[in-house]
Amino acid sequence: MIAVFIEVRDGKIKKSSLEALSEAKRRAGEAGLGTAAILVGAAVGGQAGDLKAYAPGKIVCLEHASLADYSSQGYAKALCDFARESGARALFFAATALGRDLAPRVAAGLGAGLASDCTKIAVKAGKLEFTRPIYAGKAFLTITLASTPQIATLRPNVFPVEAATGGAEAEVVMKNAAIPEGFIKGRVAEVLKEQSAEIDVTEADVVISGGRGLKGPENFALLRELSAVIPRSAIGASRSAVDSGWIGHQHQVGQTGKTVSPNLYMAVGISGAIQHLAGMSSSKCIVAVNKDPEAPIFKVADYGVVGDLLEVIPRLRDELKKIMD
């Protein structure tokens, strides 16, 4: 089987996990394998009903009181034990912050290889082939993993979500995770959440990112006004804007930030350093706004506007409002 770790945040299943599950179903069908969706936590049975609409062959709930809060140690042990017991051929994770933390620990625990940040998966001669970007997105590497299970993280917003079209209902299996007393050394003391209703940049269909060209934190308000007009959009930022303290690190897109693949990526006042391109070059459509016609961002942009962003963005916002109203 191909098993998929399902990430739950604030009681809701992450869209990126549904993307990984949908891709697992497609590849499992080609390879003649089954699929299993894996929920880990203290009481995750309630999310099993939400998963049935996506028709995994099986839904496995690994529960233990010590897993109420995320712990890479505890979650990894539960998943490693499951992989050994089930004989899973592959284990997929979404390449979110949590998935990037958990997948390598699981791979190490199982002595297995890991294909990270995959943008394409294929089945060749009954084996899985993983394609991932390298050299900051300038090239792509296709690999196979000799170890079992084959472990991979899948880049969010790359693989389409497919709901069930009918057929047998998924079997739900409840299991107690074997977490010995004192096994988990680190504990979550407190979770500090940003007071915002914004969508995470990795989950958004449209990402509007600002850079040094905004000239100050106050001009991110222009991007937020534009975002308010566009459904399922989020605010991103370059590293220079984050390092300047203009916006929080959770908005950073790039090699040292988050990797995004939205339907539309707007780079506003961003020159296009290779580190930034590494985090957004797989976007379906890229629009750049910059007053420098020689800015590197224009080399990867599908559409470019050479002009003062302080004039371009308000006009774009006003025109979009007319269309939306």
C-alpha positions in Angstrom: 0.0 0.0 0.0 0.9 3.7 -0.2 0.2 5.4 3.1 -0.3 9.1 3.5 0.2 11.1 6.7 -2.7 13.4 7.1 -1.9 16.7 8.8 -4.6 18.3 11.0 -4.4 21.9 12.1 -6.9 23.4 14.4 -9.2 20.5 13.9 -9.2 20.8 10.1 -7.4 18.6 7.6 -4.8 20.5 5.6 -5.5 20.8 1.9 -1.9 19.9 1.1 -2.5 16.5 2.8 -5.5 15.9 0.6 -3.3 16.7 -2.4 -0.8 14.1 -1.3 -3.6 11.5 -0.7 -5.1 12.2 -4.2 -1.7 11.6 -5.8 -1.1 8.5 -3.8 -4.5 7.1 -5.1 -3.5 7.8 -8.7 -0.1 6.2 -8.4 -1.4 3.3 -6.3 -3.9 2.6 -9.0 -1.2 2.4 -11.6 1.0 0.2 -9.4 -1.8 -2.1 -8.3 -1.6 -1.1 -4.7 -4.0 0.1 -2.0 -3.9 3.4 -0.1 -4.2 4.3 3.5 -4.7 7.7 5.1 -3.0 8.0 8.5 -4.2 10.3 11.3 -2.0 10.7 14.4 -3.1 12.3 17.7 -4.9 12.0 21.0 -8.4 11.8 19.6 -8.4 12.0 15.8 -11.3 9.7 15.0 -13.5 12.7 14.4 -11.5 13.6 11.3 -12.0 10.2 9.8 -15.4 11.2 8.5 -14.0 14.2 6.7 -11.6 11.9 4.9 -14.2 9.5 3.6 -15.1 11.9 0.8 -11.7 11.4 -0.7 -12.0 7.6 -0.7 -8.7 6.2 0.7 -8.8 2.5 0.8 -8.3 2.6 4.6 -8.2 5.3 7.3 -5.9 4.4 10.2 -6.2 6.5 13.4 -3.1 6.1 15.6 -4.0 7.5 19.0 -2.3 8.1 22.3 -2.8 10.7 25.0 0.8 11.9 24.7 0.2 12.8 21.1 -2.4 15.6 21.8 0.2 18.1 20.8 2.6 17.6 17.9 5.9 15.9 18.8 8.3 14.8 16.1 9.5 12.0 18.4 6.1 10.7 19.3 4.6 11.1 15.8 7.6 9.5 14.2 7.5 6.5 16.5 3.8 5.9 15.8 4.4 6.1 12.0 7.5 3.9 12.1 5.6 1.2 14.0 2.7 1.4 11.6 5.0 1.2 8.5 6.8 -1.9 9.9 3.5 -3.6 10.9 1.7 -2.9 7.7 4.5 -3.4 5.3 3.7 -0.2 3.5 5.5 0.2 0.2 5.6 4.0 0.3 4.8 6.8 2.8 3.9 10.3 1.6 3.8 13.6 3.5 2.9 17.1 2.4 6.0 19.3 2.2 4.6 21.7 4.9 6.7 22.9 7.8 5.4 19.9 9.9 5.9 17.5 7.0 9.5 18.6 6.4 10.2 18.1 10.1 8.5 14.8 10.5 9.4 12.9 7.2 13.2 12.9 7.7 12.8 11.6 11.3 10.6 8.8 10.1 13.0 8.0 7.2 15.9 7.8 9.7 13.8 5.6 12.1 13.1 3.2 9.3 16.5 3.3 7.7 14.8 4.4 4.4 15.6 7.0 1.7 13.7 10.2 1.3 12.7 12.2 -1.8 11.9 15.7 -0.6 9.8 18.5 -2.2 8.6 16.3 -5.1 6.7 18.0 -7.9 6.0 14.9 -10.0 5.6 11.2 -9.2 5.4 8.5 -11.9 5.2 4.7 -11.9 7.8 3.0 -14.2 8.0 -0.8 -14.4 6.0 -1.1 -11.2 8.4 1.3 -9.3 7.8 4.8 -8.1 9.9 7.6 -9.7 10.2 10.9 -7.9 11.0 14.3 -9.6 12.2 17.2 -7.5 13.8 20.6 -8.3 17.5 21.1 -7.6 19.9 24.0 -7.9 17.2 26.5 -6.7 14.8 25.3 -9.4 17.2 25.5 -12.3 17.1 21.8 -13.0 15.0 18.7 -12.1 16.2 15.4 -10.7 14.3 12.2 -11.2 15.2 9.4 -8.7 14.1 6.0 -7.5 14.5 4.8 -3.9 15.9 1.4 -3.4 14.8 1.2 0.3 11.3 0.3 1.5 9.2 2.1 2.3 9.8 4.8 -0.2 9.3 8.1 1.7 8.5 11.4 0.0 7.3 14.9 0.7 5.1 16.4 -1.9 5.1 20.2 -2.7 1.8 21.8 -1.9 -0.4 23.2 -4.6 1.2 21.0 -7.3 -1.0 17.9 -7.2 -4.7 18.2 -7.8 -7.2 17.1 -5.2 -9.7 14.5 -6.3 -12.8 13.7 -4.3 -14.5 10.3 -4.5 -16.9 9.6 -7.4 -18.6 6.6 -5.6 -17.6 3.1 -4.7 -16.9 1.3 -1.4 -16.6 3.3 1.8 -13.2 3.5 3.4 -12.6 1.2 6.3 -11.7 3.0 9.6 -9.2 1.3 11.8 -8.5 2.6 15.3 -5.1 1.7 16.8 -3.4 2.6 20.1 0.1 4.0 19.4 2.8 2.4 21.5 4.4 5.4 23.1 6.3 4.4 26.3 6.2 6.6 29.4 8.9 9.3 29.2 9.7 8.5 25.5 8.8 12.0 24.4 11.5 14.3 25.8 10.2 17.7 24.5 6.8 19.0 25.4 4.7 21.8 23.9 4.4 24.5 26.6 2.4 27.1 24.6 1.2 27.7 21.1 1.3 31.4 20.0 -0.9 32.1 17.0 -0.9 35.1 14.8 -4.1 37.1 15.2 -5.0 36.9 11.6 -7.6 35.2 9.4 -5.1 35.1 6.4 -4.6 31.9 4.5 -1.2 30.4 4.8 0.9 31.1 1.7 1.4 27.4 1.0 -2.4 26.9 0.9 -3.4 29.9 -1.1 -4.5 29.9 -4.8 -3.0 33.4 -5.2 0.0 34.8 -3.4 0.8 38.5 -3.5 4.4 39.0 -2.3 6.2 42.2 -1.5 9.9 43.0 -1.4 12.4 45.8 -0.7 10.7 47.9 -3.4 7.8 48.5 -1.1 10.1 50.9 0.8 8.6 50.3 4.2 6.2 48.1 6.2 3.3 50.6 5.8 3.1 49.8 2.1 2.2 46.1 2.8 -1.2 47.6 3.5 -1.5 48.1 -0.3 -1.0 44.4 -0.9 -3.5 43.5 1.8 -6.1 45.7 0.2 -5.4 44.0 -3.1 -5.6 40.6 -1.4 -9.0 41.5 0.1 -10.4 41.7 -3.4 -9.0 38.4 -4.6 -10.6 35.2 -3.2 -8.2 32.6 -1.5 -5.2 34.9 -1.7 -2.4 35.4 0.8 0.4 37.8 1.5 4.0 36.7 0.9 7.3 38.5 1.2 10.9 38.3 0.2 13.7 37.6 2.7 14.8 41.2 2.6 11.4 42.5 3.7 11.2 39.9 6.5 14.8 40.7 7.7 13.9 44.4 7.8 11.1 43.6 10.2 8.4 44.8 7.8 6.4 41.5 8.0 6.5 38.2 10.0 8.7 35.3 9.0 5.6 33.1 8.3 5.1 35.1 5.1 8.6 34.6 3.7 8.8 32.8 0.4 12.1 31.5 -0.8 14.9 29.1 -0.2 15.0 29.9 3.6 11.3 30.5 3.8 8.3 28.6 2.3 7.9 27.0 -1.1 4.7 27.9 -2.9 3.0 26.8 -6.1 -0.1 28.9 -6.4 -2.2 29.4 -9.6 -1.0 33.0 -9.6 2.1 34.6 -8.0 2.5 38.3 -7.9 6.0 39.6 -7.2 5.7 43.3 -6.2 8.9 45.2 -5.7 10.9 42.0 -5.7 14.1 41.9 -7.8 14.2 38.1 -8.2 17.2 36.8 -6.4 17.8 33.1 -7.0 17.0 32.3 -3.4 13.5 33.8 -3.8 13.0 32.1 -7.2 13.7 28.8 -5.5 10.5 29.2 -3.5 8.0 30.3 -6.2 9.3 29.3 -9.6 6.8 26.4 -9.9 3.9 28.8 -9.7 1.4 28.3 -12.6 1.5 32.0 -13.6 3.9 34.7 -12.4 3.2 38.4 -12.6 6.0 40.9 -11.7 5.7 44.6 -10.9 9.1 46.4 -10.7 10.4 49.8 -11.7 13.7 48.3 -12.9 13.2 46.8 -16.4 16.4 44.8 -15.9 15.2 43.1 -12.7 15.9 39.3 -12.8 12.3 38.6 -11.9 11.2 39.5 -15.4 13.1 36.5 -16.8 10.7 34.1 -15.1 7.6 36.2 -15.2 4.7 35.3 -17.6 3.6 39.0 -17.4 5.5 42.0 -16.3 4.7 45.6 -15.4 7.5 48.1 -15.4 6.4 51.0 -13.2 6.0 52.4 -9.7 4.2 49.8 -7.6 2.7 52.6 -5.5 0.8 53.7 -8.6 0.3 50.3 -10.2 -1.2 48.4 -7.2 -3.9 50.9 -6.3 -5.0 51.1 -9.9 -5.1 47.3 -10.2 -7.0 47.1 -6.9 -9.6 49.6 -8.1 -10.0 47.8 -11.5 -10.4 44.4 -9.8 -13.1 45.9 -7.5 -15.1 47.0 -10.5 -14.9 43.5 -11.9 -15.8 41.8 -8.6 -18.7 44.1 -7.8 
